[in-house]
Amino acid sequence: MASKGPKRPTRDEFQMEELGERLVEAQREEIELLFTVWNWNEQPRGIIVKMDPRTKLVHVEYEGELMKIPFMDIMQVENPY
């Protein structure tokens, strides 16, 4: 079986839980975030408008544009300012 490029870094349950809590809080407070996403060239930013537990996608809106970021690919979030 051929490998599909670099493997996503693994994080433990505690790190994933902490990230999830930060995202929930940012969504509730409508805080703009800067996302570091595994294997993406650009760093998306914006406000979380929806977190879909079924698809595990985080819906982020910035200047009217909607991006859907896979939760498992979010490496880190920070305040852009």
C-alpha positions as CSV (number, residue, x, y, z in Angstrom):
1,M,0.0,0.0,0.0
2,A,1.4,3.4,-1.0
3,S,1.6,6.1,1.7
4,K,-0.4,9.2,1.2
5,G,2.2,11.9,2.0
6,P,3.0,13.1,5.5
7,K,1.0,11.6,8.4
8,R,-1.0,14.0,10.6
9,P,0.7,14.5,14.0
10,T,-1.1,12.7,16.7
11,R,-2.4,14.5,19.8
12,D,-3.5,12.9,23.0
13,E,-7.1,13.0,24.3
14,F,-6.3,15.9,26.7
15,Q,-5.0,18.1,23.9
16,M,-8.0,17.3,21.7
17,E,-10.4,18.1,24.6
18,E,-8.6,21.4,25.4
19,L,-8.8,22.4,21.7
20,G,-12.5,21.5,21.6
21,E,-13.2,23.6,24.7
22,R,-11.3,26.6,23.2
23,L,-13.4,26.3,20.0
24,V,-16.7,26.1,21.9
25,E,-15.7,29.2,23.9
26,A,-14.6,31.1,20.8
27,Q,-17.9,30.2,19.1
28,R,-20.0,31.3,22.1
29,E,-18.0,34.6,22.5
30,E,-17.8,35.2,18.7
31,I,-14.0,35.5,19.0
32,E,-12.0,35.7,15.8
33,L,-9.3,33.0,15.6
34,L,-6.3,32.3,13.5
35,F,-6.1,28.5,12.7
36,T,-3.0,26.4,12.1
37,V,-4.3,23.5,10.0
38,W,-2.3,20.4,9.2
39,N,-1.3,20.2,5.5
40,W,-2.8,23.6,4.6
41,N,-0.5,26.3,3.1
42,E,-2.5,29.3,4.4
43,Q,-3.7,30.0,7.9
44,P,-7.4,30.5,7.8
45,R,-9.0,33.0,10.2
46,G,-12.4,33.9,11.2
47,I,-15.3,33.4,13.6
48,I,-16.7,29.9,14.2
49,V,-20.3,29.9,13.0
50,K,-21.0,26.2,13.4
51,M,-19.4,23.0,14.7
52,D,-20.9,20.0,13.1
53,P,-20.5,16.9,15.3
54,R,-21.7,14.6,12.5
55,T,-19.2,15.6,9.9
56,K,-16.6,16.8,12.5
57,L,-16.2,20.0,10.5
58,V,-15.7,23.4,12.0
59,H,-17.4,26.1,9.9
60,V,-15.4,29.3,10.0
61,E,-16.6,32.6,8.4
62,Y,-14.3,35.5,7.5
63,E,-15.4,38.5,5.4
64,G,-18.5,36.7,4.1
65,E,-16.5,33.6,3.1
66,L,-17.2,30.2,4.7
67,M,-14.6,27.6,5.2
68,K,-15.1,24.1,6.6
69,I,-12.1,22.9,8.5
70,P,-11.8,19.3,9.7
71,F,-11.6,19.3,13.5
72,M,-8.9,16.6,13.5
73,D,-6.7,18.8,11.2
74,I,-6.7,21.8,13.5
75,M,-3.2,21.9,15.1
76,Q,-3.6,25.1,17.0
77,V,-5.7,28.2,17.3
78,E,-4.6,31.7,18.4
79,N,-5.9,35.2,18.6
80,P,-4.9,37.0,15.4
81,Y,-4.2,40.3,17.2
